[in-house]
Amino acid sequence: MGLMDKAKAALDSDKGERATDTGIDKIEELASKKTGGGHDEQIRKAGEAVDKKLGTN
């Protein structure tokens, strides 16, 4: 199993999914604070797009 396969397997695990979801949530919160909450809908959509691209829920 190559390095990329191992990385994909780690992201697809429950632990990996929780970690990516937590990271995305933190980034969304930071972006919301930096923009004063004025772009929350766009930030949420971007977070969903990243989550989908990573293959997690």
C-alpha positions in Angstrom: 0.0 0.0 0.0 1.5 3.3 -1.1 1.6 6.5 0.9 -1.4 8.0 -1.0 -3.5 4.9 -0.3 -2.6 5.1 3.4 -3.6 8.8 3.5 -6.9 8.1 1.7 -7.6 5.2 4.1 -6.9 7.4 7.1 -9.2 10.2 5.8 -12.0 7.6 5.2 -11.8 6.2 8.7 -14.2 7.5 11.4 -11.3 9.1 13.2 -10.2 10.8 10.0 -13.7 12.0 9.2 -14.0 13.5 12.7 -10.7 15.3 12.4 -11.5 16.8 9.0 -14.9 17.9 10.1 -13.4 19.5 13.2 -10.8 21.3 11.0 -13.4 22.5 8.5 -15.6 23.8 11.4 -12.7 25.7 12.9 -11.8 27.3 9.6 -15.4 28.3 9.0 -15.6 29.9 12.5 -12.3 31.8 11.9 -13.5 33.0 8.5 -16.8 34.1 9.9 -15.1 36.1 12.7 -12.7 37.7 10.2 -15.5 38.8 7.9 -17.8 39.9 10.7 -20.4 37.3 9.9 -21.2 39.0 6.6 -20.3 36.0 4.4 -21.5 33.1 6.5 -23.6 31.5 3.7 -20.6 31.5 1.3 -18.3 30.2 4.0 -20.7 27.4 4.8 -20.9 26.4 1.1 -17.2 26.5 0.8 -16.9 24.2 3.9 -19.4 21.8 2.4 -17.5 21.7 -0.9 -14.2 20.9 0.9 -15.9 18.2 2.9 -17.4 16.7 -0.3 -14.0 16.8 -2.1 -12.4 15.0 0.8 -15.0 12.3 0.6 -16.3 12.7 4.1 -19.7 13.6 5.5 
